[in-house]
Structure formats: C-alpha cells, structure tokens
Amino acid sequence: MDGTFSENDLSRVVAADKAHVWHHLSQHKPYETTDPRIIVEGKGMKVWDQHGKEHLDAVSGGVWTVNVGYGRESIANAVRDQLIKLNYFAGSAGSIPGALFSERLIEKMPGLTRVYFTNSGSEANEKAFKMVRQIAHKRYGGKKNKILFRDRDYHGTTIACLSAGGQDERNAQYGPFAPGFVRVPHCLEYRAADQGAPVDNYGEWAANQIEEVILREGPDTIGALCLEPVTAGGGVIVPPAGYWQRVGDICKKYDILLHIDEVVCGVGRTGTWFGYQHYGIEPDFVTMAKGVASGYAAIACCVTSERVFEMFKSDASDPMDYFRDISTFGGCTAGPAAALENIRIIEDENLLENTTRMGDYMLDQLGAMMDRHRVIGNVRGKGLFLGAELVSDRDSRTPVAEKQVQAVVSDCMAQGVIIGATNRSVPGFNNTLCFSPALIATKDDINHILSAVDGALTRVFG
Ligand SMILES: Cc1ncc(COP(=O)(O)O)c(C=O)c1O
C-alpha cells in the first residue's frame, strides 16, 4: 500500500458505515462502542484496513471467493472494456462474453452442456430446485418433487435454500420453510460414532443412510439429491472413501437427479476445476458462484446436462413447456467477462497444480501441528480448502466452546492473519477453523498462516 491515507482520512467512511450499513451475519451492538473493520485495498494475498494495517488473507475475502487473489488489473480491464461495449441486456438474448465463457466452462465439465446465468449461489441453487419441480410436473404428474439435502450442508440464504439447509443455526427463526425438502444424514467420518455407524466402511454406510431416507419417503416422490462435494461452512467435510460411488449408484437406481453445489468448491478451490471431479461423479446439475469470477463481478451459474435441457423444449406449441425463469442480473455482462479472464489466469499461472501442491503441504503441516496442540482433534481438506476441528478431549471428541474458537480467530487477526471458523452453523459444533487462501498462495504464505495459528492456539489453550 502506498500510505497515502491515514485513519483520519477514513473517519467519514467509518461514521457513514456505522450510521447506515447493515453488515452481513453481524451483531451490531458492539459497533456502538467500537468501529467496524473497513477493508480498503487488496493486492495478491493481502488486504489493508482503515488503519493501514496489513493482513494476510487466508480465507479469500472471508467467504472463500477471491480465488485468483486481489488487484488483478487484467480482470478489471476486461470488465471495463466489456462495460463500455455493452453492460447489460436481459438473458433472453445472448452476449459475447456470455457465449464465450459458457464454451470455456463447458470444456472443463465433460458430460454437461448448458449454462444458465444468475447472480448468486443461492439463486443458482433455486434455479436447479425450480427445474426439478418443473420436471416433476412435466414427467411425473407433479409427484417426484421432493429434494433431498444433507445435514450440515448449506445451499444459500433464501427461504427455499434454507429449506434445503442442513445447518440449524443458519435456519433458526427463519421458518416456516418451503415444503418438499428432506434431510439425509451427514458423512463426517470423525463424528461417525455419534451417528452409531460401524467402524468399517463408513463411506458406504453414510451413503446407505440416503437410501434409507429414499425408501422411507418413497422413491417415486424424490426428484433430486442436492449435495456439496466437500461440505464447506458445515465443517469442511471431505467425503469418506466409497461414499460418492455409492451415492451415484443410488441416484441411478431410483431415477433421482444429482445436483452438486459447487458454490465454494467450484473453479479450482480443491485443485480440480470442480470438486465433484475428484470422485467420478456424473451430476445432472452443477451450481457455482464465488470463485467463478473471484469476486471481481457478481456471477453465478446453474449448469445442466443436455438430458435436463432437452426436457424443457419438447413441445414448442405449449406455452408452459420451457423454463419460465427470469434473472435480471443474470444478463450483466461484467460477470462472464471477468469469469473468462479468471479462467485464463488459472490456466496460464498453473493455479490448479499450485492448489494441489500447497494444499497437500498445508494439510501435512496442520497434521504435524497436532503433535504440539492436543486441542486439534482432526484435520481435513482438499486442495486449498482445509479445516482443523478443535476438541477439548481427543477421546470423547467434545467440541471446544465457540468462544474459544473465536478467540483463536481474533488472535490471528491481531497478528495480521485472517482465518475463518464455522459459525452460526451446526449447534454445538461451531468448532472448526477454516482455511481457504487464494490459489496463488506460496509456501511462505502458508507458513505465515500456520505460524499465526500455532501462536494463537498456544495463547488460547496453552
Ligand atoms: C455451498 C454454498 N452454496 C450456496 C451458497 C450461497 O451463495 P450466495 O451467498 O452467493 O447466495 C453458499 C454461500 O456461502 C455456499 O457456501
């Protein structure tokens, strides 16, 4: 940062924020006596706040979004050029960046063919839910309309997405919810004992729990199964061996469409273009948002197979036959323009390979840290998407208090390192530290993050 502003220069901004901005997921009472943090500038892996204080960002903008890092002039230029040429036209027409980005994206997603543009992860998931419901009406007399979702998964903030939400603290006080969404058990092996699961073959057992729900509800009532490939805010849950194979078989057996929510994992986060590509899954819908344009523009997509697409154009004479959905801001051209450049950067800078290498390194180092800190009960992750679950006792696996987890996050923040933690998510289990540095992270960056966590754990837990 060039140091051209001081705290005083931003006092007006802070006052305006305190007077008028309602921050997401925030209790505002403390801001009556303290100032909110204003993030002023970013470059690479770093951001600076209103005091000019530098932070290393280990969570890509707080919510695993800025995959290619801050300050990318080439994305800004691509967006600027596009906005001057054409900023917007409704999605009933095409656009140059929309068509070219769709082509590039589909190259990365064998088996899928169609991209529906929208502007948030929640909205992308709603599109898939609506398609499932419409397919139920078109093909199954409305009966096959239920959507299965998994305990601990999150699919967004709208009422329908919360209806498919497996995190009870996210949902609490926002009901009543939409009918037709049914929960299946989570697949967190570290917590298998709490589920009464057998010691062997946990992956298959966890998948079989889905089948039990299907049989209980009636397979002819279930339209789709919606899952995160690696659960994010519910505790960075990497699926156990054998899980996905069995899930795929179950979906085929009961003619259930598979909707993979890649809002967090999509576009490189786990070291492949998409999280599901680690597991040989063949989805019918893939939704994505955050990393699609790394936060340089708001863009999200609901991508489908041709089989799904074909179901919406069988009778051109029927005015109700097609997908009668509108997304106003799905027609913004800044999104696909930024997303095209985002893909180019990931390819030209070999960021998938870097993500795998740095992710493996970080996971190893977090594992090694378990020797020094008994409070770390379990570490897990895929690529640069990692979690460390904190427990007060390794045998009983009792979660530490959320307050202590937040104390670790605050200690890191004081050291100038921004890490995350599960919060307002699963009651009693908001005890996992979360790491999702940008895909450009170097070994030095990872060491810097680890050393901050090491110090914080020592100070908070001894
Ligand atoms: C897995 C997952 N799906 C969907 C969403 C919702 O995305 P958005 O906040 O863009 O609506 C999120 C947001 O955190 C998410 O983590």
PDBQT file of the ligand as one rigid body, heavy atoms in Angstrom, charges set to zero:
ROOT
HETATM    1  C1  LIG A 501     -22.071 -24.302  -0.546  1.00  0.00    +0.000 C 
HETATM    2  C2  LIG A 501     -22.775 -22.992  -0.712  1.00  0.00    +0.000 A 
HETATM    3  N1  LIG A 501     -23.833 -22.922  -1.529  1.00  0.00    +0.000 NA
HETATM    4  C3  LIG A 501     -24.507 -21.774  -1.735  1.00  0.00    +0.000 A 
HETATM    5  C4  LIG A 501     -24.126 -20.610  -1.094  1.00  0.00    +0.000 A 
HETATM    6  C5  LIG A 501     -24.910 -19.358  -1.321  1.00  0.00    +0.000 C 
HETATM    7  O1  LIG A 501     -24.222 -18.485  -2.151  1.00  0.00    +0.000 OA
HETATM    8  P1  LIG A 501     -24.581 -16.924  -2.143  1.00  0.00    +0.000 P 
HETATM    9  O2  LIG A 501     -24.166 -16.376  -0.820  1.00  0.00    +0.000 OA
HETATM   10  O3  LIG A 501     -23.786 -16.398  -3.311  1.00  0.00    +0.000 OA
HETATM   11  O4  LIG A 501     -26.038 -16.816  -2.382  1.00  0.00    +0.000 OA
HETATM   12  C6  LIG A 501     -23.019 -20.626  -0.246  1.00  0.00    +0.000 A 
HETATM   13  C7  LIG A 501     -22.581 -19.387   0.435  1.00  0.00    +0.000 C 
HETATM   14  O5  LIG A 501     -21.758 -19.375   1.308  1.00  0.00    +0.000 OA
HETATM   15  C8  LIG A 501     -22.334 -21.846  -0.032  1.00  0.00    +0.000 A 
HETATM   16  O6  LIG A 501     -21.295 -21.920   0.824  1.00  0.00    +0.000 OA
ENDROOT
TORSDOF 0
